[in-house]
Amino acid sequence: MGGIGKTALALEAAHQAVSKGCFLGGTLFVDLRGYDDNPVTADQAVLALLDALGVRGPNLPLTPARQYDAYRRLLAERRDRMLLILDNASDPAQFLPLLPGTDHHRVVITSRDRPDALPVRLIDLEALAPAESVALITRALHDADERDDRPAREPDALSELAALCCHLPLALQIAAAMLRRRRHRGIGSLVTEIKEAEDPTAAFDRSNLGTDQYGRSLALRPVLDASYRRLPADQARMLRLLALAPAPEIGTDAVAALTDLDAHSALDLLEELAATHLVTAVPGVGGPGSVPRWRLHDLVCAYGAGVVAGEPGLVEEGAAARGRVLEFYWRWADAADDWLRWLPDGPGPELFAGRGEALAWLDGERAGLVAAVQWAQEERYAGAAVGLAMCLGVYLEWRRYFDDWVAVARAACEAARRGEDPEAEGVALLSLGSALQNAGQLEEAIGAHTRARDLYQAAGNRHREGVAWAYLGIGLARGGQVEEAIGAHTRARDLYQAAGDRQGEGVAWDNLGVALRDAGRAGEAIDAHNRARDLLQAVGDRHREGLSWNSLGSTLRKAGRVEEAIEAYSKGLKICREFEDWYGAGQIVGNLALAHQAAHRPAEARAAWLQSADAFTQAGATEEAAEARARAQETQTAEAQDQP
């Protein structure tokens, strides 16, 4: 893309090659200015090349055809190899007539566009690595003043500045020049200035910094303007709508919804933009040959959003696009959520081939889904954003993205409250309470579930009230209020029974069993877990059945019935593995390790702890995995000490 450092790299490589004696015949350089308003034509360039070769005045042929003949003849006659750099080409017509016509010489062409139709070697340039970006700014400051110690004094601010420049060499050069100009101010002041700017691209162009060592203006926005102006209308529309996507990376189907195109047409335009290096293809989860995802460079994204904001007609076009992608996300997230909740005895939900495919889609689009829910702050999108939020709770809990879950649920609560929709607010409060509970914020979680219960009681919705009591009971139990938790779970069970919800009743029995176990009433707890397991088996909720086996195992272990506990854990573990619920599997194998320890089988316990660590690692639960590995080491140490 523009500003990536193509010219600088080509010239540096040329200088190094010449210094090593690679091009004794000399070098030729032409700036074709392909992205200016008046690009240099091949006919104009050949005159400059002939002049550099000493052909001028009366020796210059009169017609372009003869000029090209003279140019190629001179190159063919030159015995020593030459290097020709044709810089900044926007169209093959600018450089094709200038190629030497012999493989004796070498040619380097720089361009923002990929000439895929030509048999030339293509070298794509990407942004710098973070460490390289920091080094570039540091070196630029030290070259100007070796006493400039700001990089050493403000390493964090320097890294943040490099990130704000998106590691784009031109932006980094501009930032370095701005720091040299404000040599009595810290790096942090520039970081703040860029972050507070409505358009980050404009922040890099506030001062006239002059030109770089190649005579080019140190200004970012003209580079982006030139690339945008050259795009055909359909590609320009695609680019500015991509800038409004909820996350930097987005799937092809979501782009199709955003742009109101079919997937094939959207893919064609995306590939055209990728050829101009304005978007980047990210390999799809299916490996080679799969449909890629797409990423817009952050500074290009900021530029595109600024273009939309600057014209009323484009603002409405953008608002409609955001509405379309939000509806798309809602529909697909709803189908994915159905798969996560699916019971095998029912028909398979739409859109996805199975639970694994649904999870893969959610994983790929997670950043966009979570960001899109935040649009609920705008009245125009509130309804769809709340609906989307309610489809994400199970997934975010499954993957244990608790911070995302809290953010999504809060946005839904606020939108439902603004819309004076008590039913939606109650659902959102239940989700928020569960998210807070999993995030360890028990007091606030209990408050959210209590408000949800009160809303449903006032509305006379007994079934939903039962759900709220169930969630409230879990929070009370985790907070050590065991007797209150028993009362809440009993109330939830009764309301589920009255509503004929056997699945909910099964879950309530299991939660009640946990609370009874914590109260020291193991016999009643075992009965409750058995009732839960039987109900969940009857309705075909196999995943929750697996969790109920785990609950039963823990109660049996506490009651001293270790062998029965091991059998129960084994059954629950098998089910969790079937569902690829690796966090649940990690918990169960950890419980199994405790059972083996209680049975004085340290080798089996250590093996179970290591299996628990592996499962937690697959779930991304690094702290739990580390703890399980530590327990395995402790078990091994204790076993060694017990040896005679």
Buried (B, 14 or more C-beta within 10 A) or exposed (E): BBBBBBBBBBBEEBEEBBEEEEBEBBBBBBBBBBBEEEBBBBEBBBBBBBEBBEBEEEEEBEEBEEBBEBBBEBBEEBEEEBBBBBBBBBBBEBBBBBBBBEEBBBBBBBBBBBBEEEEBEEEEEEBBEEEEBBBBBBEBBEEBEEEBEBBEEBEEBBBBBBBBBBBBBBBBBBBBBBBBEBEEEBBBBBBEBBEEBEBBBBBBBEEEBEEBEEEBBBBBBEBBBBBBEBBEEBBBBBBBBBBBBBBBBBBBBBBBBBBBBEBEBBBBBBBBBBBBBBBBBBEBBEEEEEBBBBBBBBBBBBBBBBBBBEEEEBEEBBBEBBBBBBBBBBBBBBBBBBBBBBEEEEEEBEBBEEBEBBBBBBEBBBBBBBBBBBBBEEEEBBBBBBBBBBBBBBBBBBBBBBEBBBBBBBBBBBBBBEBEBBEBBBBBBBBBBBBBBBBEBBEBBBBBBBBBBBBBBEEEBBBBBBBBBBBBBBBBBBBEBBEBBBBBBBBBBBBBBEBEBBBBBBBBBBBBBBBBBBBEBBEBBBBBBBBBBEBBBEBEBBBBBBBBBBBBBBBBBBBEBBEBBBBBBBBBBEBBBEBBBBBBBBBBBBBBBBBBBBBEBBEBBBBBBBBBBBBBBBBEBEEBBEBBBEBBEEBBEEEEEEEE
